[in-house]
Amino acid sequence: MEAMLVDALPAEPGWQFEPKWDGFRCLVFRTGPDVVLMSKSGKPLTRYFPEIEALAGSLDEQRYVIDGELIIPIGGVLSFDALQARLHPAASRIARLSVETPAQLMLFDCLEVGDEVLVDRPLRERRRALEKLIGANRDPALLLSPTSSDYDTASKWLGDAGGALDGVVAKRLDQAYQPGERAMLKVKQHRTADCVVGGYRYQSGSKLVGSLLLGLYDADGKLDHVGFTAAIAAEDRPNLTKRLEALRGGAGFDGKAPGGPSRWSDKKSSAWEPVRPELVAEVVYDQVTGQRFRHGTRLLRWRPDKAPEQCRMDQLHREVRPSELAEIIA
């Protein structure tokens, strides 16, 4: 079951609110000694998280299907980079990382226990089944996501949790689990930052700009690459391309530069054009991981009134540490 992005949480009664954790969505299927971890798109995850496979296989119940989120806390914050590092072909590296940076499983739904199929049951019943399945003396790496039916509490999570949460999810308490449907509501955290355009990429097979590469100045005055925006209106691309091409030949990023394509977008070209750092754009972002925007940003407006040197890292909201987050949610 997936979530539909909305602008505000529902205020009427009958909803259960949960934090939206910044991790990998994961379904766990167990039948006897066999445990399978699967992403929501159906991709296998078992080999990448052997510690979670072993943990799921240690429960007393021999048959179940549960839904949750894989997370990895490192240095006091949740690290999405550490999750991505697990998607590696070398079994030896995965085994090492499973010990050095062990994952946790944050659970929020139960679809089957023993011979009982719970998909058509209301959420309140599925939650009780999940709590019973996991038990009170569970392993610390097996977590139950907090819940609340109070609108003010959920609003406080959204406002006070910093970058540690991806947002807040709302689910109807009387609703069945609907696989493949956007039957939940999700409100994401969004913030703005003024960024310097340090380079750009062309659209695939085109001579028009496809995305802008964004940078912020660090404490040493170096321009670090922090993300990109591809949210450029089609009618604006020709003029913007001319504007950018006139700035080509600059140093671009003299701090951390853009790397190659990610594991999730390996069909995209990694080639990019550096430009003189003169253009400033205000963008909307949601998450920050490792001093970078974790997702693509939305171009809000150009800021000709802002000097590039004013665009510094201190604009970014720091992540709330898990201990602080637990206190906020409690």
C-alpha positions as CSV (number, residue, x, y, z in Angstrom):
1,M,0.0,0.0,0.0
2,E,1.4,3.4,-1.0
3,A,0.7,7.0,0.0
4,M,-0.7,10.0,-1.9
5,L,1.1,13.2,-1.3
6,V,-1.2,15.9,0.1
7,D,-0.6,19.4,1.5
8,A,-2.1,19.0,4.9
9,L,-2.9,16.2,7.4
10,P,-6.6,15.3,7.8
11,A,-8.1,16.9,10.9
12,E,-11.3,14.8,11.2
13,P,-11.5,11.8,13.6
14,G,-10.8,8.2,12.4
15,W,-7.2,8.6,11.3
16,Q,-4.0,7.1,12.6
17,F,-0.8,9.1,12.2
18,E,2.7,7.6,11.9
19,P,6.1,9.1,11.2
20,K,7.3,8.6,7.7
21,W,10.8,7.2,8.2
22,D,13.7,8.0,5.9
23,G,14.7,4.5,4.7
24,F,14.0,1.6,2.4
25,R,10.4,0.3,2.4
26,C,10.6,-3.4,3.1
27,L,8.1,-6.3,3.2
28,V,9.2,-9.4,5.1
29,F,7.8,-12.8,4.2
30,R,8.5,-15.8,6.4
31,T,7.6,-19.4,5.9
32,G,9.4,-21.7,8.3
33,P,13.1,-21.3,7.9
34,D,12.8,-19.2,4.7
35,V,12.8,-15.4,5.1
36,V,12.5,-13.0,2.1
37,L,13.0,-9.3,2.3
38,M,11.4,-7.4,-0.7
39,S,11.2,-3.7,-1.7
40,K,7.8,-2.3,-2.5
41,S,8.6,-2.5,-6.2
42,G,9.3,-6.2,-5.9
43,K,13.1,-6.1,-5.9
44,P,14.8,-8.6,-3.6
45,L,16.6,-7.1,-0.6
46,T,17.4,-10.3,1.4
47,R,21.1,-10.6,0.4
48,Y,21.8,-7.0,1.2
49,F,20.6,-7.1,4.8
50,P,21.6,-10.5,6.3
51,E,21.3,-9.2,9.9
52,I,17.6,-8.4,9.3
53,E,17.0,-11.8,7.6
54,A,18.5,-13.5,10.7
55,L,16.4,-11.3,13.0
56,A,13.2,-12.0,11.2
57,G,13.9,-15.7,11.3
58,S,14.4,-15.6,15.1
59,L,10.7,-14.8,15.9
60,D,8.6,-17.5,17.4
61,E,6.0,-17.3,14.7
62,Q,6.9,-19.5,11.7
63,R,4.7,-17.8,9.1
64,Y,4.0,-14.1,8.7
65,V,4.1,-11.1,6.3
66,I,4.9,-7.7,7.8
67,D,5.5,-4.3,6.3
68,G,8.1,-1.7,7.5
69,E,11.1,0.5,6.7
70,L,14.8,-0.4,6.8
71,I,16.8,2.3,8.6
72,I,20.5,2.7,9.6
73,P,21.5,5.1,12.4
74,I,25.1,6.3,12.2
75,G,26.7,8.9,14.4
76,G,23.4,9.8,15.9
77,V,21.4,10.4,12.7
78,L,19.7,8.1,10.2
79,S,21.9,7.6,7.2
80,F,20.4,7.0,3.8
81,D,23.9,6.8,2.3
82,A,24.6,3.8,4.5
83,L,21.5,2.1,3.1
84,Q,22.6,2.7,-0.5
85,A,26.0,1.4,0.3
86,R,24.4,-2.0,1.0
87,L,23.3,-2.4,-2.6
88,H,26.7,-3.8,-3.6
89,P,27.5,-7.0,-5.6
90,A,30.3,-8.2,-3.2
91,A,28.9,-10.5,-0.5
92,S,32.1,-9.9,1.6
93,R,31.4,-6.1,1.7
94,I,27.8,-6.6,2.6
95,A,28.8,-9.0,5.4
96,R,31.3,-6.4,6.8
97,L,28.8,-3.5,6.6
98,S,26.1,-5.6,8.3
99,V,28.4,-5.7,11.4
100,E,29.9,-2.2,11.1
101,T,26.6,-0.4,10.3
102,P,23.8,-2.8,11.3
103,A,20.3,-2.0,10.0
104,Q,17.1,-1.8,12.0
105,L,13.6,-2.6,10.9
106,M,10.8,-0.1,11.8
107,L,7.5,-2.0,11.5
108,F,4.1,-0.5,11.0
109,D,1.8,-3.2,9.5
110,C,1.0,-6.9,9.6
111,L,-0.6,-8.6,6.6
112,E,-0.5,-12.3,7.6
113,V,0.2,-14.3,10.8
114,G,0.0,-18.1,10.8
115,D,-3.0,-19.2,8.8
116,E,-4.7,-15.8,9.2
117,V,-4.7,-13.4,6.3
118,L,-5.2,-9.9,7.6
119,V,-5.2,-7.8,4.4
120,D,-8.9,-7.2,4.6
121,R,-9.0,-6.5,8.3
122,P,-9.1,-2.8,9.5
123,L,-5.9,-1.2,10.4
124,R,-6.6,-1.2,14.2
125,E,-6.8,-5.0,14.1
126,R,-3.7,-5.4,12.0
127,R,-1.8,-3.1,14.4
128,R,-2.8,-5.3,17.4
129,A,-1.7,-8.4,15.5
130,L,1.7,-6.7,14.7
131,E,2.3,-5.9,18.4
132,K,1.4,-9.4,19.4
133,L,3.7,-10.9,16.8
134,I,6.7,-8.8,17.7
135,G,6.2,-9.1,21.5
136,A,7.4,-7.0,24.3
137,N,10.9,-8.6,24.6
138,R,11.9,-8.0,21.0
139,D,15.4,-7.4,19.7
140,P,16.3,-3.7,19.9
141,A,16.8,-3.7,16.1
142,L,13.2,-4.6,15.6
143,L,11.1,-1.5,16.2
144,L,7.4,-0.6,16.3
145,S,6.7,2.7,14.6
146,P,4.9,5.1,17.0
147,T,1.3,6.0,16.3
148,S,-1.2,8.6,17.3
149,S,-4.8,9.4,16.6
150,D,-4.3,13.0,17.7
151,Y,-4.0,15.7,15.0
152,D,-2.0,18.1,17.2
153,T,0.5,15.4,18.1
154,A,1.1,14.5,14.4
155,S,1.4,18.2,13.5
156,K,4.1,18.6,16.2
157,W,6.0,15.6,14.7
158,L,5.9,17.3,11.4
159,G,7.0,20.7,12.7
160,D,9.6,19.7,15.3
161,A,11.3,16.6,13.9
162,G,13.7,18.3,11.6
163,G,15.2,16.3,8.7
164,A,15.0,13.0,10.7
165,L,11.6,12.3,9.2
166,D,10.5,12.1,5.6
167,G,7.1,13.4,6.8
168,V,3.9,12.1,8.5
169,V,1.6,9.4,7.1
170,A,-2.2,9.3,7.8
171,K,-4.1,6.0,7.6
172,R,-7.8,5.3,8.2
173,L,-8.2,3.1,11.3
174,D,-11.2,1.3,9.7
175,Q,-9.4,0.7,6.3
176,A,-8.2,-2.6,4.9
177,Y,-4.7,-2.9,3.4
178,Q,-4.8,-2.1,-0.3
179,P,-1.8,-3.4,-2.1
180,G,-0.6,-1.2,-5.0
181,E,-3.1,1.6,-4.1
182,R,-2.3,5.1,-2.8
183,A,-4.7,4.6,0.0
184,M,-2.6,6.5,2.7
185,L,-2.0,10.2,2.8
186,K,1.5,11.6,3.2
187,V,2.6,15.2,4.1
188,K,6.3,15.8,3.5
189,Q,8.5,18.3,5.0
190,H,9.6,21.0,2.6
191,R,12.0,23.8,3.0
192,T,13.7,26.3,0.7
193,A,17.4,27.2,0.1
194,D,19.2,29.7,-2.1
195,C,21.7,27.8,-4.1
196,V,24.4,28.7,-6.6
197,V,24.3,27.1,-10.1
198,G,27.7,25.5,-10.5
199,G,26.9,23.5,-13.6
200,Y,24.3,21.8,-15.7
201,R,23.5,18.7,-17.7
202,Y,21.8,18.5,-21.1
203,Q,18.7,16.5,-21.7
204,S,19.3,13.1,-23.1
205,G,19.6,13.4,-26.9
206,S,18.9,17.1,-26.8
207,K,20.8,20.4,-27.0
208,L,18.6,21.9,-24.3
209,V,19.4,22.0,-20.5
210,G,18.0,19.1,-18.6
211,S,19.0,19.8,-15.0
212,L,20.8,22.4,-13.0
213,L,23.6,21.3,-10.6
214,L,23.3,23.2,-7.3
215,G,26.0,24.2,-4.9
216,L,26.5,25.9,-1.5
217,Y,29.7,27.4,0.0
218,D,31.2,25.5,2.9
219,A,33.0,27.0,5.9
220,D,36.3,27.3,3.9
221,G,34.6,29.2,1.1
222,K,34.6,26.2,-1.3
223,L,31.5,25.6,-3.5
224,D,30.2,22.1,-2.8
225,H,27.8,20.3,-5.0
226,V,24.6,19.6,-3.0
227,G,22.0,18.4,-5.5
228,F,20.1,19.2,-8.6
229,T,16.8,20.4,-10.0
230,A,15.3,19.2,-13.2
231,A,12.0,21.0,-12.6
232,I,12.4,23.5,-15.5
233,A,9.4,24.5,-17.6
234,A,9.7,23.4,-21.2
235,E,9.1,26.9,-22.5
236,D,12.0,28.2,-20.3
237,R,14.6,25.7,-21.4
238,P,15.8,27.4,-24.7
239,N,16.5,30.8,-23.1
240,L,18.0,29.2,-20.0
241,T,20.3,27.0,-22.2
242,K,21.6,30.1,-23.9
243,R,22.1,31.8,-20.5
244,L,24.1,28.9,-19.1
245,E,26.2,28.3,-22.2
246,A,27.3,32.0,-22.0
247,L,28.7,31.1,-18.5
248,R,30.6,28.0,-19.5
249,G,34.3,27.8,-18.8
250,G,34.1,28.6,-15.2
251,A,35.5,26.6,-12.3
252,G,32.1,25.2,-11.4
253,F,32.5,23.4,-8.1
254,D,35.9,23.9,-6.4
255,G,34.8,21.8,-3.4
256,K,32.9,18.6,-3.7
257,A,32.0,18.0,-7.4
258,P,29.2,16.0,-8.9
259,G,29.9,12.3,-9.2
260,G,28.7,9.8,-11.7
261,P,25.1,8.5,-12.0
262,S,23.6,6.8,-8.9
263,R,22.6,3.2,-8.5
264,W,19.0,4.3,-9.0
265,S,19.5,6.3,-12.2
266,D,22.4,4.4,-14.0
267,K,20.9,5.2,-17.5
268,K,21.5,8.9,-17.1
269,S,24.7,10.5,-18.3
270,S,27.2,11.7,-15.8
271,A,28.6,14.3,-18.1
272,W,28.1,17.9,-16.9
273,E,29.1,21.4,-17.9
274,P,30.8,23.7,-15.3
275,V,29.8,27.3,-15.3
276,R,30.9,30.5,-13.6
277,P,29.1,30.6,-10.2
278,E,26.9,33.7,-10.9
279,L,23.3,32.4,-10.9
280,V,21.4,32.0,-7.7
281,A,18.2,29.9,-7.6
282,E,15.8,29.4,-4.7
283,V,14.7,25.7,-4.6
284,V,12.3,23.7,-2.5
285,Y,13.8,20.5,-0.9
286,D,12.7,17.9,1.6
287,Q,15.5,15.8,3.0
288,V,19.2,16.4,3.6
289,T,21.6,13.5,3.9
290,G,25.4,13.9,4.2
291,Q,25.2,17.7,3.3
292,R,23.3,16.9,0.1
293,F,19.7,17.1,-1.0
294,R,18.6,13.5,-1.0
295,H,15.9,14.0,-3.7
296,G,15.7,16.3,-6.7
297,T,14.5,19.8,-5.8
298,R,11.9,22.1,-7.3
299,L,13.0,25.4,-8.8
300,L,11.0,28.1,-7.0
301,R,12.4,31.3,-8.5
302,W,15.6,33.0,-9.5
303,R,17.3,35.3,-7.0
304,P,19.2,38.1,-8.8
305,D,19.2,40.1,-5.6
306,K,21.3,37.5,-3.8
307,A,25.1,37.3,-4.0
308,P,26.4,33.8,-4.7
309,E,28.8,34.1,-1.7
310,Q,25.7,34.4,0.6
311,C,24.6,30.9,-0.3
312,R,26.1,28.9,2.5
313,M,25.7,25.5,4.0
314,D,24.3,27.0,7.2
315,Q,20.9,27.4,5.4
316,L,20.3,23.7,5.6
317,H,18.2,22.4,8.5
318,R,20.2,19.9,10.5
319,E,18.7,16.5,11.2
320,V,17.2,15.8,14.6
321,R,19.1,13.0,16.3
322,P,17.2,9.8,17.1
323,S,17.3,10.5,20.8
324,E,15.8,13.9,20.3
325,L,13.3,12.5,17.8
326,A,12.2,9.9,20.4
327,E,11.6,12.6,22.9
328,I,9.6,14.7,20.4
329,I,7.5,11.7,19.4
330,A,7.0,10.6,23.1
